[in-house]
Amino acid sequence: MSQKPTLLINESTVKDLMTMADYIRLTDNVYKGLNDGTVINPTKLTLDLGETGNYPNYEGFANAMPAYIGWQDMAGLKWVSGFAGKRKEAGLPFINGLITLLDAQMGDFLAVMDGTEITNMRTGSQTATALSYLVKDSAITVGIYGAGMQAHKNTEAINEIFDIEKLVIWNRTREHAEKFKAEMESEIKGEIIVADDQSEPASCDVVITVTSANEPLIETEWIKPGTIIFPLGSFQEIPDEVALKADKIIVDHPGQALHRGALKHLNAEGKMNEEDIFATLGELANEKKSIGDISDEITLCIPIGIGAVDVAVANEVYQRALEKGLGESFDFKA
């Protein structure tokens, strides 16, 4: 039996084949599979290329994120990087990614595709999917710190499930926040407010941080009971006190969430461990745990990002591309 040729799929094809509703559906399925054991998702491996100010000082990182999706019987790996430095100087997006798909039984590499679009879309879908387990009302208010790609995709995803009554956006560079408003105000029913005061977004039902900040963007006293906080950056966007003050902490993957992002410092200092996590998103998705009434509680939700969602989406892209005759076949064994 000869090895199958590998299908090469570019970014524009990925965009054409998938909707945000597709991403949300697949994210929900992955969370359920991660909880019931039919999805395998090792902790991501990070190659530090100066992200934390160290050698080789390129202000970047690259993550290797493998996974197996049981209901698809598909394995894969996302190799995704984030670079400031020279990449920012060149006017290129911070995130750049590539996804490979592997026949889980034969070991053939079935597809290689752009992973940047999938990364951006699935990051938004993870927030929206998590919110669907936490919020029963159809209408919410949203505060966002950061006005880049992830602010757009989180808004798009949340808007797929909820009515956004008000969105408050804050960015260090106000013109970027104004640009976000101009681009997104026709997409949601509610008003978009560009915040003058940095504390304004924190007054919303849902507070999302999507920046590369390595210092807190919010102050502990800004967060009131009834708030759900999503610190989605890979660094330290919220004070440690907010995490310690939270009544419930929800994560997608405990092993990853405790070693990167908002909980990293606390875990390293022995102030927080897996016992402090109330539930995983998979436990909520499969109704193994109930979130209960959180209207008077501070809830910290950290979908730090799992490769299984990327692989599940990539497989659906691959299957649709095969059906439509899209992509280019390449024989690595020729």
C-alpha positions, 0 to 999 in steps of 0.5 A: 500500500503506497503512502497517500499524498499530502494535501497543502491548504492555504489560509484563504481556503481555511477561511472559505471552508469554516464559519465561527459556528463551526468552530464553536461546535467543534470546541464544545465537542473537544471539551467533552472528549477531553473530559471523557478520555476520547481526546488526548491532549499533552501539555504544549511544549514551548520553545522560548526564543526571547519571549521572557527577555532571554537568549536569543533575545528575538522576543518570540516563542514557538509552541508545539501542540499535539493532539488526538481526536477520538471521534475523528480518529485523527492525530495532528500537531500545531506549530505556532509562534508569536513574535514581536521584535523584527516581525513587528518591525516588518508589519507582520501579525504577531501570531504565525502557525502551521498545522499537520494532520497524521493518519492515526493508524498508518502514520501518513501525513495527510495535510499541512495547512495554515494555522494562523486563521485557525488559531485566531478563530478558535481562541474566540470560540473557546471564550464563547463556548466557555461562556455558554456553560457559565451564563444562562442569560442571552444578553450580556455586557463585555469589557475587553482590554486590547483591540487587536485580532483576538478582540475581534475574534472574541467579539465575533464568537460571543456574538454568535451565541449571546446578544452583546448589549454593550461592549467597552474596549480599552487599548493603550493606543486609543486609535486602535480602540477607535479602529476596533469600534469602526470595524465591529459596531455593525456586527453587534446589536449593542453600543461599543464604547471606547474607554477613557478610563482604564477601569471602565471595561472591568465594570462589565459582566464579562471582562476579557484581556487579550494583550501581550502585557506582562504586567496587570492591566486591571486592579483588584478593586475594579472586579466586583462580584458577578464578574467573569474574567477571561485572562487570555494572554500568555503573560500576567494581565491580571494581579495575582490577588484577583486569582486568589480572590476568585470564588471559582476557577475554571480552566480547559487544561489544568497542566497548561493553565497552571504553567502559563499565563495568569496562574503561572506565578501563583503555581510557581510560588506554591500558592495555587495548584490543581486542587484550587481549580473548581472545574474544567470546561470538559466537566461543565460540558459533560455536566459532571459538575454544575457551575451553580449560581455565580451572580454574586461570585467572581469567576476566573475562566482560563481557556489557555488554548489546547491543540486538540481544538486546532486539530479537530478544526484542521481535520474538518477543513481537510475533509471539506477540502477533499470533498470540494477538490481544494488544496494542492497535493504534494508527494513527499516520497516522490 
